[in-house]
Amino acid sequence: MQIGKIVLAFVLAVVVTTVLGSIAHTQFVLAGLADVGADVSLSDRLSMTAHDIVGMGPLYGAIIGLGFVVAMLAGALVFRLAGTQRTLIYVVAGAAAVAVALTTMGIVYDITPIAGARSTLGFVTQMVAGALGGFAFARVSR
């Protein structure tokens, strides 16, 4: 059953990161629209957020999943060597996975495809989503 628990933890980590990252992306884009004078109501925010989770979720989730495969395996190796701070290791691994994925997409496409991550705060917010995914992985896979 240990493998099943790890798979569940991994899927949960990817879902948490993808959903939180999608929500953050939407809110940063809508904040940008509001900054230039667009009127964005609460119902618009909610519907656009739901639309982005459904619309960008599968592709962004696949990208996050690929990054998390490498990051969680590396985290397991670091934990095996260090023998301590398991949760912190996976939190950092999750944040790093998102940072590497966004940076790689920026290099490959010469633009950050996740518009909400184009500012420093937006990029860091995406990393926080990855850190929370890493935290979920650490807790569920314990």
N, C-alpha and C positions, 0 to 999 in steps of 0.2 A: 503493500500500500504506500510505501514511501515515494515511489515514482509518481503515483497518482496525486499525492499531496503536492509534489513539486510542480507537476503540470498544472494543477489547479491554481497554485500560487503564481505561476508564470502568467497564465491567462488572465487572472485577476489583476496582476501588475500592469499588463499591457492595456487592459480595459480602463483601469483607473487613470493611467497616464494619458491615454488617447482621449477619454472623455474630458478630463480636466484641461488637457492641452487644447482641445477643440473649444471648450467654453472660454478659456483665456484668449484664444485667437479671436473669437467672435467679439468679445468685449473690447479688446484693443482696437479692432477695426471700427466698431461702432463709436468708440471714444474719439477716434480720428474723424469720423463723419460729424459727430457733435461739435468737435473743435472748429470745423469749417461752416457751422451754422445749420446743419441738418437737424431736423426734429425727429428724435428717435424715442418712441414711447416704450413703456415697459412691455406692452404686448408685442411690439416689434422686436424688442430685445429677446424676449422668450421664444418667439417663433423663429427668429434668425439663429438663435443658439441651438434650438432643436434641429433646425435644418442643417446647420454645419456639423453637428454631431453625426447625423445620419449621412450627410453628403461626403464629408471629408474623413469620417471615421474609418471606413474600411482601408483606404490607401494609407492614411496616416498611421493607423493601427499596424498595418503590415510593416511599415518602415520602423516604427517603434519596436515591433516584435523582433525584427532582424537585429536591431541595436541591442535589445535586451538579451537576446541569446548570447551574444558576445559578452555583454556587461555582467550578466549573472554568472556565467561560467568563470569569468575573470574574478568576480567577487568571491565565488566559492574557493578559488585557488588562493586568493589573498587571505580569506578567513582560515583556510587550512594551514597556511604558513604562519599567520599571526596568532591564531587561536583565541582571539578576543575581539570585542567590538563588532560582532556579527551584523547587528542592525545598522550601525553607522556605515559599515562597508557596503551593504546593499543600497542604502540611501545614496551614497556617493556614486555607486555604480549606475543607479537609475538616472541621476542627474547628468552624469558623464555621457551615458548612452544618448540622451536627448541632445546634449550639446554637440556631440560628434555627428549625429544624424543631421541636425540642422546645418552645421558647418559644411558637411559633405554635400548636402543638397545645394547650399550656396555656391560651393566651388563648381559643382557639376553643371548647374543651371545658370550660374552667374547672377543669381537673384535668390533671395530667400522665399521659397514657395509658400511658406506659412507667414502670411502678411502680418499677423499679430506678433511675430518674433523679429520684426525688422528693427525695432528699437532695443536698446540695451535692457530696459525694464521688461519688454515683451519676451526677449530671449531668456532672461533670468526666470521669468514666470513659467516658461516652458520647461526649464530645468527643474523648477520646484515641482511641476507636475510629474516629471521623471523621478524626482526624489521621493515623492509620495507613492509612486508606483513601486519603487525599490523598498520603501517601508512596508507596503502591503505584502510584497514578496517575502521579506524577512519574517513578518509576523505569521503568515499563513504557512510557510514552509518550515517553520521551527519544529 
